[in-house]
Amino acid sequence: MTKLNNIINQLLNEFSGGETYFDKLDETLRSPENLDIIINLFSPLSDAHVIMSGKFGYYALELFDKGLIPLKSLIVVNGGLRKGEVEKIDVRFMEDQVGYVFVDDSFYKGRTRDKVEEFLKIFNCFLAQTRVIYDGSPEKDKNVFSMYRYHI
């Protein structure tokens, strides 16, 4: 069993899902001892334009600024998008009229991804792919790559 599987199984035993589970997963993945999981998530994206949100996005921004995750560009917007709109933006080398990869710690119904996609259209950009660590959505979305999928 992989390190990621162990983390997820431990959290699922402790929490019965829901927002508390996803918050704890996000917090756990941002801890320094799990940097290897984050590096693995970003490893195929060195030539990609990436957009992220929330605490996980700001953590990735720190890693990007330290040179630990190489990307062409990185946009980070505020968290809580599934309940609201983009209000804050931090940008590293934004380009318009290109495809972006939405990267997040977890994916369920795609509401955050959908808000990010709406935001990108302002700049004539599009969402090329979604890449997440944990995918808990019941239906498999062919445009979502996940390191761990709950429903097989």
N, C-alpha and C positions, 0 to 999 in steps of 0.2 A: 504494500500500500504506500502511496506517495505521501510526501509531506502535506501537500494540499488536501488530499483525501482525509488525512488524519485531522487537520484543522477543521474541515467541514463537518466530519463525523462528530468531533468533540462539541462543536457549537450546536449541531442539531440535537445532540443528547441533552444539552443544557437549555436550549430554547426551542420552542415549538414552532419556529418560523416567525413570520411577521416582521414588522419594522424593527423590533428589538434585535432579532436575529441578524438582519441585514446591517444594522448599525454596528453590531459587535464584529461581524465579518469584516466590514470596512476598517474598523479600528485595528483588528488583528493583522490584516494584510499590510497596514501602514507601519507596523512595528519593524525595527531594524533587523530582527532575526529572520524576517520573511522577505528581505530585499531580493533574494534569489528568485522568488515567485514573480515579483514585479519585473525584474530583468527578463525573465523568460516570456512574460506577457508582451513586452515591447521588442524583443529580439528580432522579429521579422519586419519591424516597422521603421528601420533606419532611413529609408527613402520616402517615408510617408508624411503626409500632413495629418496631424492628430488634433481632435477636439475632445475635451473632457469637462466634467463638472464637479463641483463640491469639494469636500475635504480630500477625496482620493485624487482629484485633478490637481489640487494645490500641492499635494505630496509629490505627484509626478513632476510638477513644475520645478520643485526644489531639486529633484534628481536630474532633470534636464539641465538646469542652470549649473549643476555641479559636473556635468558631462557624463553622467552615469547611464542615461538613456538617450542615445542619438536619434534625432528626428529632423525632418526638413523644417517643420514648423509645429508650434503647439499653441492652441487656444484653450484657455480655461475659463469657464463661466460659473456663476454662482450655483450652489446646490439648491435642492428643493424645486427643481424645474417641473416635476410632475404635478406640483400644486400651484405653480406661478410662471412668471416670465423671466427672461434673461435681464438682469439688472446690473451685473458687474462682469467685466471682461478683462482678463490678463492675456496678453498676446506676446508670442515670440515668433517673429518672422511670418506674419500672416500673408497669405496670397489669396487673390480672388480668382474666381472661375476655375477652381480645381476641386477634386474629390477629396474629402476628409474621411478619416477613420475615427469613429466614435469609440473611445476606450473607457471602460468603467469597471468597477469591482464586481458589480452584479447586474443581472438583467431579469426582469420578470414580465411585465406587460408591455414594455417598450415606451412608456409615456415620457420618460426623460429623453430617450433617443428621438422621439417624435418632436419634442420641443427644440432640441438641438438642430434637427433637420430644418425646421421652420426658420431658425435663426440663420443658418448657413445660406438660405435662399436670398437673404438681404444682400449678400456679397456675391451673388450669382455662383455660389458653390453648391455642391451636392454631397450627400452622404454615400460614400462608396462601400463601407462595410462597418459592422459593429463588432468589437472585440472585447470580451469580458472574461473575468476569471470564473464567475459562478453564474450559470444560467438555470433559473428555477421555473421558467415558463413551461406550462403544460404542453404547448404546441411548439415544435421545432421550427425556428425561422431560418431559412436557408442563407440569409444575409448576416447571421450572427455566428461568429466563431467563439466558442467557449472552451476554457481549459477544463472545466468540470460542468457536466450537465446532470441535473438532479433527475429529470424524467428521461428514461431511455427510449 
